[in-house]
Amino acid sequence: MSRFSQRVTEVGYSTWNRLFTSSGMLAFAMFWIAIASGVFLALFYDINRPADSLELLTIHSSAGLFFRSLHYWSAQLFLLFSVTHVVEHLLLGSERATRPGIWIRLTLLIPLIFYVMISGFILKGDSESFLARRILSGLLRFLDSSSDFLAYSFVGHDGDWQILYMHHLATASLLILIFTVEHIRLFWPRSISVLYSMATTTLLSVLLPLEIKPHFDTIVKGPWYFLGLQEILHWLTLPWLMWIMVFLLALLFVAIRFSKEKIARILKLSLLFFFIVYIGLSFIGWLFRGENWQWIYPWS
């Protein structure tokens, strides 16, 4: 990155942070809102009838619809601002100010965030969640071909929601909280961040409440952040190569902190290239994939 572009980036982020607040603090506030709304939903969630319990809550209670929408939007914005915060770190080169141990734990935070997001999506219990669960279980079985230990430990057996529910509600969320608190050295986000986050998620929940979809639909896709992965798996003849890709990306991310400036710049460009490709594949999955992941044209 040239000095001019570095300066523009610094001015842009400093202006944003001054007018609003940092993307990291907004992500932290969104995470707490997701936790609070998730506790409310947990009171009515039935692990034996996940889809029915959520549908009953949404249909028969305006408060239920609001809190479910609040949980959804806060989770989506938590992911979005988390990614933005990582990009901010890499663009400004502030990763060198982070202690090595914390940087490695922040690397572990990325798959944890992905897991807590996809587990929440699966816990809906509809046709889309069954597809996402099957994909995640299949990928985990490639790491442990001799048994189903990993798949059972993270996803559970088919028809059993207890383990996934426990990880989503407690284990994964608690680890995210611990690593985040260690990183920002605050247990509770700043008041202005909570105010902005609560205002935004409340507005979105009122204006764009969560849709009630049929349990089983002919066109099933994962969440928007999962579509790129689905597209990659569609083209891979050997799905276990996905784990090699994930390992290399994690290794690349860790190496940025310990590499010299020129090498770190190359590694960041490599991450940027993958990020752009993944966004492109996600758009393909969103617009050009139909039933059974067949190619379609959106204008047809």
WOTA-V868013 format. One record per pair of residues at least 4 apart in sequence whose ideal C-beta (glycine too) atoms are under 6 Angstrom apart, sorted by sequence separation. I is the first residue (numbers start at 0). GAP is how many residues later the second one is. If there is no record, write none. Layout:
# WOTA-V868013
I GAP
I GAP
This chain:
# WOTA-V868013
0 4
9 4
15 4
20 4
33 4
40 4
48 4
55 4
56 4
76 4
97 4
114 4
124 4
147 4
150 4
155 4
160 4
164 4
165 4
166 4
169 4
175 4
188 4
193 4
197 4
203 4
221 4
254 4
258 4
282 4
283 4
284 4
288 4
289 4
0 5
16 5
88 5
97 5
123 5
143 5
166 5
188 5
235 5
258 5
57 6
88 6
143 6
180 6
232 6
289 6
45 7
56 7
57 7
121 7
142 7
155 7
287 7
44 8
120 8
155 8
221 8
255 8
154 9
57 10
121 10
139 10
140 10
120 11
121 11
139 11
255 11
286 11
254 12
43 13
136 14
251 15
136 18
135 19
39 27
36 30
40 30
81 31
36 33
37 33
36 34
33 37
78 38
33 40
32 41
33 41
29 44
33 44
118 45
29 47
30 47
29 48
119 48
118 49
227 50
230 50
26 51
115 52
227 53
230 53
26 54
227 54
230 54
25 55
26 55
226 55
229 55
115 56
114 57
115 57
22 58
26 58
226 58
226 59
233 59
111 60
22 61
23 61
22 62
111 63
111 64
22 65
108 70
218 71
218 72
49 73
217 73
50 74
104 74
12 75
49 75
50 75
8 82
125 89
126 89
130 89
126 90
131 90
127 92
126 93
141 98
120 102
49 111
46 114
46 115
46 118
73 127
72 128
69 131
72 131
72 132
69 135
68 136
71 138
65 139
68 140
68 141
67 142
106 143
64 144
106 146
106 147
27 152
57 154
102 154
28 160
27 161
94 161
94 162
24 164
28 164
32 164
50 164
24 165
28 165
25 167
29 167
24 168
28 168
32 168
20 171
25 171
20 172
89 178
